[in-house]
Amino acid sequence: MFSSLKRFLIGRPLKSTELGEQKLNKLKALAVLSSDALSSVAYGTEQILLVLATIGAIAFWYSLPIAIGVLILLMALILSYRQIIYSYPHGGGAYVVSKTNLGVNPGLIAGGSLLVDYILTVAVSVSAGTDAITSAFPTLHQYTVGIAIAMVVFITILNLRGINESASVLAYPVYLFVLALVILIIVGIFRIINGQVPSTLHTPVGTAVPGITLFLLLRAFASGCSALTGVEAISNAVPNFKEPAAKNAAKTLVMMGFILAFLFVGVTFLAYWYGIAPKAEETVVSQLASEVFGRSAMYYFIQGATALILILAANTGFSAFPLLAYNLASDKYMPRMYLIRGDRLGYSNGIITLGLASILVIVAFNGQTEQLIPLYAVGVFIPFTLSQTGMIVKWVREKPTGWVPKLLTNLLGAAITLTVLCIFFITKFTQVWAVLVFLPIIVFIFHQIHKHYDAVAEQLRVNPNEIPDKIEGNVVLVPVAGITKVVEQSLNYAQAIGDYVFAVYVAFDRESMLRMEGKWKKWRPDVRLVTLFSYYRDLITPISKLVDTIESKAEERNYTVTVLIPQFIPKKGWHNFLHNQSSVLLRLYLLYKKNVIVSTVPYRLHK
């Protein structure tokens, strides 16, 4: 039943040789890996205006130079990540760059920060999309958390079906959003050119603004930089591209940069010209669409496309998180399970982990994740800054042909991203202080995992100069609960592999012990029965003490001790609930607590 459900939801398993067919072309990759960055247009301008609104509408003209500053940073990031793609074509982005050029800890800080950021990307994006739905249908507001969880499950299943299939589905909403905003911007500018929008709606550029400070402008700039979240995703996911992967990824990154720049500047300009002010009950994009098209079908098309892109921005996380986890696991900083490809050739464990983690965040914050946006932005700018700094070190160290312009690009990017990061910590410390707590914890966990793998490798490594102890014989203990076919089969196998065989019976009362001893002498007099009495109806403790005694004797003669546990297997899985699982508990205890071999002899029931 489970297998059939899995095939229905995920699809048939793919052969390893079909991996090439799961690679993305530029158009699909642009949709999948740019959805987070492009969705930021829906709230990037609004974040700038919210800060400027503390002074008043007279300050809104500052949104234009601030937008130009954001564009300069975007250009620096695009150029920098383009260099990263060519320099590190196997993916990993900021983690690999920082680890290679700055050291292990900076790399782990970048990697840990991005992992958390991708979890927040999913939680924040899905919650924002859910808010858009519940705003349109207020009666659904009480089901916000349930709707958000359902969306995460849907996107998780879609990604488990394979990146190529998920890209085929998700490409349409992304390009619909781009089309919707392009139409909005073109029509909005056309109306301005035709004189349909009075210039009195906004204050002229250069108007003196009482009370404006550099600190407030920097704060508005930092808030506007939230439009740049997700820019790094393509550099993390280079292996997902069709060959030549690096070239295709770089072209996709540049395409994303142009689209993001056009949409962000267009929306910011229209918001300024139309005199749009941020409202709690209506987004800036909604107000713009209403001004340009009225409450027509086009307005609802733009709103629907915006809601979809906000939800599907989560898919960027599902594309990049598994590959980043793979890179960390390859370096032994995350569990090895993140190296395994699933039935559909995606890194399923990474996808499932991201889905579960984001659901926990949504439940913990009751679907109201807006307060996580500053933390989410800081989580992006930490790896931004580290990767820029790492590339500076790379150019200075290697000095390849034409390295000076590349160095200057990264110097500019590092300076701006570090400034933005400092502004976030200064102006929004109460909202972002948590990063100073969880990042050291994550890095510590990474080191503990790596330490464990190193210790395991050291203990498992074969030493050619070391002569292993020779095994002279085998003592086999067979715990029995009665005289049955499963016991009979186990004893026969025990005699085949052991030099000495003992059956072990634990009695809870004297009568049953005597009765068992009598039956045993008649049934198998060739196998010695050891009877143990348990005053407290405990099965494991008496057997454990017996194992200790026999183990110490066997060690003197270089004998091994094997505990052979009989177990019958019911025909149907649910039948297991009808039987006690003492054999399972005994096996788990002995396997992890004692220096003995533990083996199970299955006896399969047919009815």
PyMOL commands that set and color helices and strands:
alter all, ss='L'
color gray80, all
select helices_A, chain A and resi 2-10+16-22+26-39+41-52+57-87+93-102+104-136+138-160+163-193+199-201+214-228+233-236+238-240+245-273+284-293+297-312+314-330+336-339+348-364+370-398+403-427+429-432+435-460+485-497+510-523+540-556+573-578+582-593
alter helices_A, ss='H'
color red, helices_A
select strands_A, chain A and resi 473-480+500-507+528-533+559-569+597-604
alter strands_A, ss='S'
color yellow, strands_A
deselect
rebuild
show_as cartoon
